[in-house]
Amino acid sequence: MTDTIRGGGISISLRKKGVKDLATRTDRLSSMLLKSGVITEEQLQKAYARQKETGSSLGKVLLEMGYLKESQLAELIAREIGHDYVDLLEYKVNIQATSTIEESMARRYTCIPIDFEDGKLVVAMADPTNIYALDDIRLTTGYEVKPVVSSRDDIMSAIQRYYHLESDVVEEALEAKGDDEENITGLKEVVDDAPIVRFTNLLVTEAINRGASDIHIDPRNDHVLIRYRIDGVCQEIRKSPKNIHSGIVSRIKIMSDLNIAERRVPQDGHFGMVYRDKPIDFRVAVLPTVYGEKVVMRILDKSSILLRLEDLGFLPEPLEKFTQAFRKPHGALLVTGPTGSGKSTTLYATLNVLNTEEKNITTVEDPVEYRLSGINQVQVNPKAGLTFATALRNILRTSPDILMVGEIRDKETAKIAIEAALTGHLVLSTLHTNDAPSALPRLIEMGVEPFLVSSAINCVMAQRLVRKLCPNCKVPYEPDIDLLKEIGFPLGDEEELIIYKPSETGCSRCSNTGYKGRVGLYEVMPMSEAIQRLTVQEASATAIMEQAKKEGLFTMKDDGLTKVKMGLTSIEEVFRVVAI
């Protein structure tokens, strides 16, 4: 039997077996109230009389007459349907939980996440039997949901409180600043105040929950623009009042152990936190601009992870070539691409394959982004004199089998890495070039002798990251075949080709962007004899590219268009990161 109880904004379906059928929903509610002792028979009769006059629901009448509090009604209903009741006025809400869903969803379903329990997301709801809401929250957050009951008014107040911290921050900032905006004491008072701390924590935890790699706090003429870089693309999250800018920046500076009084020169720092039992590191950069200090926080998950090359998006042929290269006992393997193209992730996945008890593996990095069990990882510290070059010299004295150099930045590091590759070590490293062939001339420009580059390098791989189409809302369409031929699309023998593009509106699973997650595009160039000769001759990158294509080089463009054909990404996304 299914009854629905309504009252005071609460509407919950009750499903119970073996319960005597009641004549009306009103009788059901009155029986519950009398049985629990919340109201008396006399009060109930007066409420019945008022109900006949107004035509309102019994629950609403009881609330209006003051016989019943909404929290009492919610608690009673929660007990009746077998759910826990939570008083949000007393409950210490976990702000990390509130950031798992957006305000629009919280208001749509009259709910708010309040905590984590045994790996589940605890969500306070006015109607915990709303299966559509439960499914949507589960799909959006990736968590199994444990619903608890709270009153509608308490939930709406909590939404206002936790999703609208800015008004509190602005008020406190104005009070603390007074007439002198440069007053550092005033700023420290703002920074130590709960609203600014809560607001800054909300920015951080919301960014982690959304899978962001960076948080950008950009001061503008009349507001502060807050953006997250998600799947490689900056997305505007909110425009906040300019008043709160100094407080946020000062709070971040204190967290990062930076000089709160210095606003004229750039500053760099870092801080760490533990989030859901995982250590997270934040690399902070502060840059003075004409409108104030811009802050960028890079988010690094430092927990031990197990990355697999197969999960990064390699197609079979490039993966086989790449695997053959790093399986060699010595030589250098370079991964190239711009910042944020996934180079370090690829090298970590490679080290996971190579990591055995028989191998002595050492890395030198800046920073150490992931902790890998069984590998010696060295953090660069230029202030203490520990640079890539000095670290490499000392590491070579420890008899390593495999070396991973986070980045070849200068002539000295390049020479030591190449010499290590020539003396029996397998060296993995990264370089900033646009494609694989350009890495060879780049090393020569750094001052490494061409014959050493030719002899030491086993393979060069260039890569980029493109956003994957959201599998829930991607849209199929029939493309213009002439256009596909023009861009070199691998048509094959298909009579009717269907490819996909992002939905214009997106969906809740992809935050209305049409894309969710990223996949790599790879260009693997093994060192053939012909390419070695060109390297010794100091040939241009263009000449090396032409030779590599003759030998069957599968470029990043080819790799991207193949993944478009597979339905993983879109043509527009490929050409966003790869030159036509």
SEPASE-815048 format. One record per residue (C-alpha): residue number from 1; y, z, x; residue in one letter. Coordinates in nm, 3 decimals. Layout:
  pos    north       up     east  code
  NUM        Y        Z        X     A
...
This chain:
  pos    north       up     east  code
    1    0.000    0.000    0.000     M
    2    0.349   -0.081    0.126     T
    3    0.659    0.110    0.017     D
    4    1.011    0.063    0.148     T
    5    1.246    0.356    0.181     I
    6    1.619    0.287    0.191     R
    7    1.898    0.533    0.238     G
    8    2.206    0.577    0.449     G
    9    2.155    0.247    0.627     G
   10    1.788    0.318    0.701     I
   11    1.534    0.070    0.574     S
   12    1.175    0.130    0.684     I
   13    0.853   -0.008    0.546     S
   14    0.585    0.256    0.504     L
   15    0.225    0.146    0.525     R
   16   -0.034    0.412    0.458     K
   17   -0.389    0.389    0.333     K
   18   -0.548    0.642    0.100     G
   19   -0.218    0.764   -0.040     V
   20   -0.185    0.793   -0.418     K
   21    0.025    0.509   -0.556     D
   22    0.369    0.637   -0.653     L
   23    0.558    0.488   -0.940     A
   24    0.872    0.400   -0.752     T
   25    1.027    0.409   -0.408     R
   26    1.258    0.682   -0.532     T
   27    0.961    0.900   -0.627     D
   28    0.814    0.843   -0.283     R
   29    1.133    0.955   -0.108     L
   30    1.186    1.256   -0.337     S
   31    0.827    1.372   -0.279     S
   32    0.875    1.355    0.097     M
   33    1.201    1.548    0.081     L
   34    1.067    1.823   -0.146     L
   35    0.748    1.859    0.053     K
   36    0.941    1.901    0.376     S
   37    1.178    2.156    0.222     G
   38    1.487    1.956    0.322     V
   39    1.628    1.974   -0.034     I
   40    1.564    2.189   -0.340     T
   41    1.449    2.079   -0.685     E
   42    1.794    2.163   -0.822     E
   43    1.967    1.943   -0.564     Q
   44    1.724    1.664   -0.639     L
   45    1.800    1.675   -1.012     Q
   46    2.175    1.662   -0.944     K
   47    2.118    1.366   -0.715     A
   48    1.914    1.191   -0.989     Y
   49    2.207    1.236   -1.228     A
   50    2.455    1.090   -0.975     R
   51    2.216    0.805   -0.903     Q
   52    2.209    0.705   -1.271     K
   53    2.590    0.699   -1.274     E
   54    2.641    0.496   -0.955     T
   55    2.324    0.287   -0.936     G
   56    2.300    0.363   -0.562     S
   57    1.978    0.443   -0.381     S
   58    1.859    0.802   -0.383     L
   59    1.895    0.833   -0.007     G
   60    2.256    0.716   -0.014     K
   61    2.339    0.957   -0.297     V
   62    2.187    1.252   -0.113     L
   63    2.389    1.164    0.197     L
   64    2.712    1.127    0.000     E
   65    2.659    1.461   -0.178     M
   66    2.603    1.635    0.153     G
   67    2.252    1.751    0.064     Y
   68    2.101    1.551    0.346     L
   69    2.203    1.440    0.694     K
   70    2.113    1.095    0.815     E
   71    1.941    1.246    1.118     S
   72    1.724    1.456    0.885     Q
   73    1.626    1.148    0.687     L
   74    1.544    0.954    1.003     A
   75    1.336    1.243    1.140     E
   76    1.148    1.276    0.812     L
   77    1.069    0.906    0.794     I
   78    0.963    0.903    1.160     A
   79    0.714    1.183    1.094     R
   80    0.585    1.004    0.784     E
   81    0.509    0.678    0.966     I
   82    0.372    0.843    1.281     G
   83    0.660    0.775    1.523     H
   84    0.862    1.011    1.739     D
   85    1.217    1.095    1.637     Y
   86    1.492    1.103    1.902     V
   87    1.832    1.266    1.858     D
   88    2.054    1.036    2.063     L
   89    2.332    1.295    2.072     L
   90    2.104    1.527    2.270     E
   91    1.883    1.277    2.455     Y
   92    1.973    1.193    2.816     K
   93    1.973    0.814    2.795     V
   94    1.853    0.624    3.105     N
   95    2.130    0.373    3.174     I
   96    1.880    0.155    3.362     Q
   97    1.694    0.111    3.035     A
   98    2.002    0.020    2.831     T
   99    2.074   -0.272    3.063     S
  100    1.741   -0.442    2.986     T
  101    1.882   -0.608    2.673     I
  102    2.224   -0.740    2.588     E
  103    2.458   -0.580    2.339     E
  104    2.421   -0.869    2.094     S
  105    2.048   -0.806    2.062     M
  106    2.099   -0.431    2.031     A
  107    2.342   -0.483    1.743     R
  108    2.128   -0.751    1.579     R
  109    1.826   -0.521    1.551     Y
  110    2.016   -0.186    1.540     T
  111    1.833   -0.055    1.843     C
  112    1.898    0.060    2.197     I
  113    1.656    0.105    2.491     P
  114    1.682    0.463    2.611     I
  115    1.412    0.522    2.872     D
  116    1.092    0.414    3.048     F
  117    0.762    0.589    2.981     E
  118    0.426    0.499    3.136     D
  119    0.547    0.148    3.214     G
  120    0.675    0.095    2.860     K
  121    1.033    0.053    2.740     L
  122    1.130    0.328    2.495     V
  123    1.355    0.179    2.226     V
  124    1.538    0.384    1.963     A
  125    1.536    0.188    1.637     M
  126    1.661    0.234    1.283     A
  127    1.356    0.034    1.170     D
  128    1.062    0.066    1.413     P
  129    0.842   -0.142    1.180     T
  130    1.048   -0.459    1.241     N
  131    0.785   -0.666    1.421     I
  132    1.028   -0.950    1.486     Y
  133    1.260   -0.717    1.673     A
  134    0.971   -0.566    1.871     L
  135    0.839   -0.910    1.970     D
  136    1.184   -1.034    2.072     D
  137    1.253   -0.726    2.286     I
  138    0.911   -0.752    2.451     R
  139    0.956   -1.121    2.535     L
  140    1.313   -1.073    2.658     T
  141    1.247   -0.770    2.880     T
  142    0.887   -0.829    2.984     G
  143    0.800   -0.472    2.884     Y
  144    0.566   -0.339    2.624     E
  145    0.780   -0.151    2.373     V
  146    0.741    0.205    2.251     K
  147    0.958    0.236    1.937     P
  148    1.109    0.569    1.836     V
  149    1.324    0.645    1.533     V
  150    1.693    0.736    1.536     S
  151    1.961    0.722    1.271     S
  152    2.163    0.403    1.238     R
  153    2.492    0.583    1.301     D
  154    2.363    0.746    1.619     D
  155    2.231    0.412    1.745     I
  156    2.559    0.232    1.677     M
  157    2.751    0.512    1.850     S
  158    2.518    0.485    2.151     A
  159    2.567    0.106    2.165     I
  160    2.942    0.159    2.163     Q
  161    2.912    0.429    2.429     R
  162    2.679    0.254    2.673     Y
  163    2.787   -0.109    2.627     Y
  164    3.159   -0.036    2.616     H
  165    3.222    0.179    2.919     L
  166    3.525   -0.031    3.014     E
  167    3.759    0.137    2.768     S
  168    3.670    0.479    2.909     D
  169    3.712    0.350    3.262     V
  170    4.050    0.192    3.187     V
  171    4.181    0.511    3.027     E
  172    4.068    0.730    3.315     E
  173    4.198    0.480    3.573     A
  174    4.543    0.476    3.416     L
  175    4.556    0.854    3.403     E
  176    4.448    0.890    3.766     A
  177    4.683    0.625    3.906     K
  178    4.998    0.753    3.749     G
  179    5.301    0.567    3.880     D
  180    5.167    0.489    4.227     D
  181    4.885    0.234    4.232     E
  182    4.841    0.277    4.605     E
  183    4.770    0.648    4.574     N
  184    4.436    0.696    4.743     I
  185    4.391    1.048    4.610     T
  186    4.427    0.911    4.259     G
  187    4.169    0.645    4.331     L
  188    3.925    0.904    4.458     K
  189    3.967    1.098    4.137     E
  190    3.877    0.785    3.941     V
  191    3.583    0.717    4.166     V
  192    3.446    1.066    4.119     D
  193    3.486    1.047    3.741     D
  194    3.179    0.980    3.527     A
  195    3.299    0.664    3.347     P
  196    3.361    0.461    3.666     I
  197    3.033    0.581    3.815     V
  198    2.845    0.490    3.498     R
  199    3.015    0.152    3.475     F
  200    2.934    0.065    3.839     T
  201    2.575    0.180    3.793     N
  202    2.551   -0.034    3.482     L
  203    2.663   -0.343    3.677     L
  204    2.400   -0.277    3.943     V
  205    2.107   -0.202    3.714     T
  206    2.195   -0.485    3.476     E
  207    2.196   -0.728    3.770     A
  208    1.853   -0.607    3.887     I
  209    1.709   -0.633    3.535     N
  210    1.838   -0.989    3.500     R
  211    1.683   -1.092    3.832     G
  212    2.019   -1.155    4.002     A
  213    2.041   -1.209    4.377     S
  214    2.414   -1.133    4.403     D
  215    2.687   -0.946    4.217     I
  216    3.037   -1.098    4.243     H
  217    3.343   -0.892    4.152     I
  218    3.637   -1.134    4.162     D
  219    3.994   -1.012    4.101     P
  220    4.213   -1.256    3.908     R
  221    4.579   -1.247    3.810     N
  222    4.527   -1.050    3.487     D
  223    4.158   -0.955    3.479     H
  224    3.846   -0.891    3.686     V
  225    3.572   -1.154    3.664     L
  226    3.221   -1.014    3.705     I
  227    2.947   -1.266    3.776     R
  228    2.577   -1.250    3.868     Y
  229    2.403   -1.519    4.070     R
  230    2.083   -1.580    3.875     I
  231    1.835   -1.851    3.981     D
  232    2.090   -1.970    4.236     G
  233    2.376   -2.023    3.989     V
  234    2.668   -1.788    3.924     C
  235    2.690   -1.682    3.560     Q
  236    2.993   -1.510    3.409     E
  237    2.890   -1.173    3.269     I
  238    3.220   -1.026    3.156     R
  239    3.595   -1.029    3.203     K
  240    3.716   -0.675    3.249     S
  241    4.072   -0.536    3.244     P
  242    4.249   -0.553    3.579     K
  243    4.315   -0.176    3.562     N
  244    3.957   -0.093    3.654     I
  245    3.942   -0.313    3.965     H
  246    4.061   -0.056    4.219     S
  247    3.826    0.209    4.080     G
  248    3.519   -0.018    4.098     I
  249    3.599   -0.138    4.451     V
  250    3.664    0.217    4.569     S
  251    3.340    0.341    4.416     R
  252    3.143    0.063    4.590     I
  253    3.319    0.137    4.921     K
  254    3.222    0.503    4.901     I
  255    2.861    0.408    4.821     M
  256    2.863    0.169    5.122     S
  257    3.035    0.415    5.360     D
  258    3.339    0.188    5.402     L
  259    3.705    0.279    5.454     N
  260    3.851    0.335    5.109     I
  261    4.208    0.326    5.242     A
  262    4.175   -0.009    5.422     E
  263    4.257   -0.308    5.202     R
  264    4.397   -0.559    5.449     R
  265    4.088   -0.664    5.646     V
  266    3.733   -0.765    5.548     P
  267    3.466   -0.496    5.555     Q
  268    3.085   -0.507    5.555     D
  269    2.844   -0.233    5.459     G
  270    2.529   -0.152    5.274     H
  271    2.367    0.112    5.057     F
  272    2.024    0.170    4.912     G
  273    1.874    0.302    4.592     M
  274    1.532    0.349    4.437     V
  275    1.491    0.162    4.111     Y
  276    1.169    0.194    3.909     R
  277    0.994    0.336    4.218     D
  278    1.104    0.039    4.433     K
  279    1.354    0.063    4.720     P
  280    1.645   -0.178    4.673     I
  281    1.899   -0.254    4.946     D
  282    2.251   -0.381    4.875     F
  283    2.445   -0.574    5.140     R
  284    2.815   -0.538    5.059     V
  285    3.098   -0.767    5.171     A
  286    3.462   -0.689    5.084     V
  287    3.720   -0.966    5.130     L
  288    4.097   -0.931    5.075     P
  289    4.242   -1.201    4.846     T
  290    4.587   -1.260    4.698     V
  291    4.486   -1.079    4.378     Y
  292    4.302   -0.791    4.541     G
  293    3.970   -0.726    4.714     E
  294    3.674   -0.945    4.622     K
  295    3.335   -0.770    4.647     V
  296    2.997   -0.938    4.681     V
  297    2.678   -0.731    4.673     M
  298    2.357   -0.905    4.778     R
  299    2.048   -0.749    4.621     I
  300    1.741   -0.719    4.844     L
  301    1.410   -0.584    4.716     D
  302    1.272   -0.407    5.022     K
  303    0.940   -0.301    4.872     S
  304    0.614   -0.431    5.010     S
  305    0.517   -0.750    4.832     I
  306    0.237   -1.002    4.856     L
  307    0.371   -1.356    4.853     L
  308    0.143   -1.659    4.831     R
  309    0.240   -2.009    4.941     L
  310    0.067   -2.148    4.632     E
  311    0.313   -1.956    4.411     D
  312    0.622   -2.107    4.573     L
  313    0.577   -2.455    4.423     G
  314    0.418   -2.657    4.703     F
  315    0.252   -2.983    4.605     L
  316   -0.094   -3.030    4.766     P
  317    0.000   -3.282    5.037     E
  318    0.309   -3.102    5.177     P
  319    0.121   -2.771    5.166     L
  320   -0.166   -2.918    5.368     E
  321    0.072   -3.049    5.637     K
  322    0.259   -2.720    5.651     F
  323   -0.066   -2.521    5.673     T
  324   -0.194   -2.736    5.959     Q
  325    0.128   -2.666    6.149     A
  326    0.122   -2.285    6.126     F
  327   -0.252   -2.269    6.193     R
  328   -0.193   -2.394    6.549     K
  329   -0.217   -2.120    6.812     P
  330    0.123   -2.191    6.967     H
  331    0.439   -2.392    6.918     G
  332    0.744   -2.354    6.692     A
  333    0.768   -2.407    6.318     L
  334    1.120   -2.432    6.176     L
  335    1.226   -2.395    5.814     V
  336    1.571   -2.537    5.741     T
  337    1.815   -2.526    5.453     G
  338    2.138   -2.360    5.340     P
  339    2.180   -1.990    5.265     T
  340    1.984   -1.892    4.954     G
  341    1.735   -2.178    4.970     S
  342    1.431   -1.950    5.006     G
  343    1.365   -1.995    5.378     K
  344    1.288   -1.629    5.446     S
  345    1.060   -1.608    5.144     T
  346    0.859   -1.906    5.274     T
  347    0.824   -1.744    5.618     L
  348    0.714   -1.413    5.465     Y
  349    0.450   -1.595    5.262     A
  350    0.335   -1.768    5.580     T
  351    0.310   -1.435    5.763     L
  352    0.097   -1.299    5.480     N
  353   -0.152   -1.578    5.547     V
  354   -0.148   -1.520    5.924     L
  355   -0.155   -1.140    5.906     N
  356   -0.494   -1.021    6.033     T
  357   -0.603   -0.730    6.250     E
  358   -0.670   -0.971    6.539     E
  359   -0.307   -1.084    6.554     K
  360   -0.011   -0.897    6.700     N
  361    0.281   -1.010    6.483     I
  362    0.644   -0.908    6.541     T
  363    0.959   -1.014    6.357     T
  364    1.328   -0.979    6.436     V
  365    1.548   -1.006    6.127     E
  366    1.896   -0.947    5.992     D
  367    1.833   -0.789    5.748     P
  368    1.468   -0.697    5.694     V
  369    1.439   -0.822    5.336     E
  370    1.075   -0.733    5.265     Y
  371    0.841   -0.476    5.417     R
  372    0.510   -0.629    5.524     L
  373    0.217   -0.402    5.597     S
  374    0.059   -0.450    5.941     G
  375    0.358   -0.633    6.092     I
  376    0.613   -0.497    6.341     N
  377    0.956   -0.565    6.194     Q
  378    1.274   -0.520    6.399     V
  379    1.618   -0.489    6.239     Q
  380    1.905   -0.649    6.433     V
  381    2.188   -0.406    6.515     N
  382    2.471   -0.585    6.701     P
  383    2.685   -0.267    6.714     K
  384    2.410   -0.102    6.919     A
  385    2.360   -0.414    7.134     G
  386    2.039   -0.524    6.959     L
  387    2.097   -0.895    6.893     T
  388    1.840   -1.164    6.820     F
  389    1.838   -1.264    7.187     A
  390    1.802   -0.913    7.333     T
  391    1.537   -0.823    7.074     A
  392    1.339   -1.138    7.158     L
  393    1.341   -1.064    7.531     R
  394    1.201   -0.717    7.474     N
  395    0.952   -0.830    7.208     I
  396    0.799   -1.082    7.451     L
  397    0.710   -0.790    7.680     R
  398    0.491   -0.643    7.403     T
  399    0.247   -0.937    7.417     S
  400    0.289   -1.074    7.063     P
  401    0.070   -1.353    6.928     D
  402    0.313   -1.455    6.655     I
  403    0.692   -1.419    6.647     L
  404    0.919   -1.459    6.349     M
  405    1.290   -1.499    6.430     V
  406    1.502   -1.454    6.119     G
  407    1.752   -1.720    6.223     E
  408    1.837   -1.927    6.531     I
  409    2.213   -1.878    6.547     R
  410    2.311   -1.950    6.908     D
  411    2.210   -2.117    7.232     K
  412    2.058   -1.805    7.387     E
  413    1.833   -1.729    7.089     T
  414    1.731   -2.096    7.062     A
  415    1.630   -2.115    7.430     K
  416    1.425   -1.794    7.422     I
  417    1.247   -1.901    7.098     A
  418    1.164   -2.246    7.238     I
  419    1.042   -2.101    7.568     E
  420    0.824   -1.853    7.379     A
  421    0.671   -2.143    7.185     A
  422    0.593   -2.319    7.513     L
  423    0.428   -2.012    7.669     T
  424    0.150   -1.961    7.419     G
  425    0.321   -1.798    7.122     H
  426    0.348   -1.919    6.763     L
  427    0.715   -1.895    6.670     V
  428    0.844   -1.912    6.313     L
  429    1.217   -1.937    6.251     S
  430    1.495   -2.078    6.034     T
  431    1.787   -2.310    6.102     L
  432    2.083   -2.428    5.893     H
  433    2.052   -2.806    5.853     T
  434    2.055   -3.034    5.549     N
  435    1.715   -3.195    5.608     D
  436    1.414   -3.174    5.837     A
  437    1.505   -3.453    6.089     P
  438    1.849   -3.298    6.151     S
  439    1.692   -2.986    6.303     A
  440    1.597   -3.165    6.625     L
  441    1.947   -3.294    6.715     P
  442    2.087   -2.954    6.610     R
  443    1.877   -2.769    6.870     L
  444    1.985   -3.018    7.137     I
  445    2.351   -2.964    7.037     E
  446    2.294   -2.591    7.086     M
  447    2.206   -2.659    7.449     G
  448    1.825   -2.674    7.450     V
  449    1.691   -2.954    7.669     E
  450    1.556   -3.249    7.464     P
  451    1.218   -3.251    7.642     F
  452    1.173   -2.880    7.560     L
  453    1.250   -2.941    7.191     V
  454    1.008   -3.233    7.187     S
  455    0.726   -3.029    7.343     S
  456    0.777   -2.700    7.159     A
  457    0.823   -2.801    6.795     I
  458    0.507   -2.840    6.584     N
  459    0.673   -2.905    6.251     C
  460    1.007   -2.889    6.070     V
  461    1.029   -2.820    5.699     M
  462    1.345   -2.845    5.489     A
  463    1.363   -2.683    5.148     Q
  464    1.580   -2.614    4.845     R
  465    1.536   -2.412    4.526     L
  466    1.585   -2.565    4.181     V
  467    1.583   -2.390    3.847     R
  468    1.273   -2.429    3.630     K
  469    1.309   -2.540    3.271     L
  470    1.250   -2.262    3.022     C
  471    0.899   -2.332    2.884     P
  472    1.000   -2.186    2.548     N
  473    1.295   -2.413    2.470     C
  474    1.283   -2.721    2.697     K
  475    1.340   -3.047    2.510     V
  476    1.133   -3.367    2.560     P
  477    1.307   -3.705    2.561     Y
  478    1.243   -4.070    2.646     E
  479    1.450   -4.160    2.954     P
  480    1.619   -4.487    3.047     D
  481    1.356   -4.665    3.259     I
  482    1.616   -4.872    3.447     D
  483    1.797   -4.556    3.546     L
  484    1.472   -4.399    3.667     L
  485    1.398   -4.705    3.881     K
  486    1.747   -4.685    4.028     E
  487    1.701   -4.326    4.143     I
  488    1.349   -4.390    4.277     G
  489    1.158   -4.200    4.009     F
  490    0.775   -4.217    4.053     P
  491    0.698   -4.411    3.734     L
  492    0.331   -4.493    3.789     G
  493    0.148   -4.686    3.517     D
  494    0.272   -4.488    3.218     E
  495    0.370   -4.702    2.921     E
  496    0.554   -4.416    2.751     E
  497    0.706   -4.160    2.984     L
  498    0.822   -3.828    2.842     I
  499    1.029   -3.598    3.058     I
  500    1.218   -3.281    2.974     Y
  501    1.572   -3.148    2.977     K
  502    1.716   -2.804    2.905     P
  503    1.800   -2.707    2.549     S
  504    2.175   -2.717    2.483     E
  505    2.170   -2.368    2.334     T
  506    1.878   -2.214    2.524     G
  507    1.695   -1.912    2.383     C
  508    1.675   -1.535    2.426     S
  509    1.403   -1.566    2.693     R
  510    1.630   -1.764    2.927     C
  511    1.959   -1.591    2.834     S
  512    2.066   -1.914    2.660     N
  513    2.079   -2.115    2.984     T
  514    1.781   -2.346    2.929     G
  515    1.637   -2.244    3.267     Y
  516    1.419   -1.952    3.375     K
  517    1.295   -1.894    3.729     G
  518    1.303   -2.124    4.030     R
  519    1.066   -2.350    4.219     V
  520    1.092   -2.491    4.572     G
  521    1.144   -2.851    4.685     L
  522    0.989   -2.918    5.024     Y
  523    1.019   -3.181    5.298     E
  524    0.751   -3.131    5.566     V
  525    0.789   -3.331    5.888     M
  526    0.513   -3.284    6.151     P
  527    0.605   -3.384    6.506     M
  528    0.436   -3.716    6.577     S
  529    0.442   -3.891    6.916     E
  530    0.703   -4.137    6.789     A
  531    0.933   -3.857    6.672     I
  532    0.882   -3.676    7.003     Q
  533    0.996   -3.989    7.192     R
  534    1.304   -4.020    6.970     L
  535    1.384   -3.654    7.037     T
  536    1.368   -3.702    7.415     V
  537    1.594   -4.005    7.376     Q
  538    1.840   -3.785    7.179     E
  539    1.819   -4.018    6.880     A
  540    2.029   -3.947    6.570     S
  541    1.898   -3.764    6.265     A
  542    1.917   -4.094    6.073     T
  543    1.687   -4.267    6.321     A
  544    1.441   -3.978    6.311     I
  545    1.447   -3.984    5.927     M
  546    1.368   -4.357    5.922     E
  547    1.072   -4.305    6.154     Q
  548    0.947   -4.008    5.952     A
  549    0.961   -4.214    5.630     K
  550    0.756   -4.487    5.800     K
  551    0.498   -4.217    5.872     E
  552    0.490   -4.113    5.505     G
  553    0.751   -3.836    5.488     L
  554    0.768   -3.698    5.134     F
  555    1.137   -3.607    5.106     T
  556    1.287   -3.324    4.900     M
  557    1.413   -3.589    4.656     K
  558    1.060   -3.726    4.615     D
  559    0.926   -3.374    4.571     D
  560    1.193   -3.293    4.309     G
  561    1.138   -3.608    4.102     L
  562    0.763   -3.544    4.105     T
  563    0.830   -3.197    3.961     K
  564    1.054   -3.354    3.696     V
  565    0.759   -3.572    3.601     K
  566    0.541   -3.260    3.584     M
  567    0.788   -3.103    3.337     G
  568    0.891   -2.822    3.573     L
  569    1.259   -2.910    3.611     T
  570    1.521   -3.166    3.511     S
  571    1.668   -3.470    3.686     I
  572    2.015   -3.314    3.673     E
  573    1.888   -2.998    3.842     E
  574    1.721   -3.192    4.126     V
  575    2.038   -3.387    4.205     F
  576    2.241   -3.067    4.187     R
  577    2.078   -2.954    4.512     V
  578    1.954   -3.278    4.673     V
  579    2.165   -3.580    4.771     A
  580    2.090   -3.900    4.574     I
